[in-house]
């Protein structure tokens, strides 16, 4: 369904003949004088007919909605997660704008931090005298105290911040609602080294949204661990089989000498 | 008459001389069927209301339980049955328990007289219209008792509003009803239906029919406390009005009687003005009438009632709620004078025989 069809056609919304003309009741300079403006004193009969006409106008609008199922705006959320349509200006999470090389332009000017009305942005950084610039350590945004007023996005002089529509941000622990926006979300190098497959390493480094399940790295490490355990188990099984075969051979060799009453003793 | 009416009461009477046991089994089966009919109608109406309301408001309505949510009302009914039945500590326990029963009884007693088809009517009284008007007043008693016995100011306010509203609008509804009684010359409901064999009263009585129809529909909507006139419940003002303190099965009784009242109103409107189970006839135009007679009378009744129910639902999801003073002004200053004038004009029409297909 295209986004345009969500809105009803213009003619079904606007029924100008139904609305009273505003000029009639508004005096010079827009001041209301005389009777209450929305009670029509022009005549009881005329008022009744106008009321009836406006009732039919309202019924025309609602009837139009009923007749055209394309006007339904409800989204069947968990089912249509793939095709979900969100408004462009929907504010769900604060995010950094990155350029093509993956760099952001935050200069640590702290204007957003100053502008934030409820201290939802906490920036830490330090001077870098060699290049006379500042270096950003962490740009923390707290979803739990944010009111989504958009002020930080407006005031940012370098267009670093944006609100994007990744709205599935519910968690079971409040502490997880603090986001470090400039952080690399993937695994650290020491963890990456444990992955032997280069393809798996690449997959672990890919940018991903936070709600597509458990972290890939954990899954990959688990998988690797599982294969290792399976291999070890297979090795041990083979070893046990070998030992058992040897024992059986020894027992077969010893069989003729064994006394027949040994079973009764056991 | 080409439409012989045989009511369930008459059939029971025929059985009685043969064997009283057969008759009582027949009565028991009838009671069972009526109960099932009311329950199913209530559930269907609630589901229809939710779906239609949703689409009036660009929504989808229930979609999860069953195909397009068809089992939603059953799930809700089961939930209500399992809910704890609470009587508030300071409430008048006896009246609190009695109120939903009275409200339900008012609706049930009206249902007795409804002519659904020539063969499907529980009892056909010769004072049917009077009986319906009198008995439907029991519903007000239930609402007033419910509000009073809850010992809660919002419930009481809602109940008092409902009482004032229903009793006021009863006047206009009765005046509109009298017009049909004048034209058909009988108080018997099946007689009124049969008097429309040449055409429905809504158009046969010149303008009087359509004016009476409009007045009856408006007043009836007010009597069943539906939205343009839902001050008694006024969700945004009184939480739930008179049934705020009700829960579980008793709340569902109020709820069910509210929805079945809508059915009763739609059925009464179609019986009085749209010919009830009588097929669409135009005078003595035999070919057209013959074609229309192919559709059985029960289906005609269902179609007309459904159309009226849809219209009432359409009202509910379009019109804004009235204020108390506007409500009273509409009744006493607008509807009542129009109703009186309409009654006199229609009386003149009946006396002079000045209406379509007068015999």
Contacts between the chains, C-beta under 8 A, distances in Angstrom:
chain1	res1	chain2	res2	distance
A	8	B	58	7.7
A	48	B	334	7.1
A	55	B	318	7.6
A	55	B	319	6.4
A	58	B	318	4.6
A	58	B	319	6.7
A	59	B	314	6.0
A	59	B	315	7.8
A	59	B	318	5.0
A	61	B	318	7.6
A	62	B	56	4.5
A	62	B	57	7.8
A	62	B	314	6.8
A	62	B	317	5.9
A	62	B	318	4.5
A	63	B	56	7.9
A	63	B	314	6.8
A	65	B	55	6.5
A	65	B	56	5.7
A	65	B	57	7.1
A	65	B	58	5.5
A	66	B	52	6.9
A	66	B	55	4.8
A	66	B	56	5.3
A	69	B	55	7.1
A	71	B	58	5.0
A	72	B	55	7.0
A	72	B	58	5.4
A	72	B	59	6.6
A	72	B	60	5.7
A	73	B	58	5.0
A	73	B	59	7.4
A	74	B	54	7.8
A	74	B	58	7.6
A	74	B	59	5.0
A	74	B	60	4.3
A	76	B	60	7.5
A	76	B	63	6.6
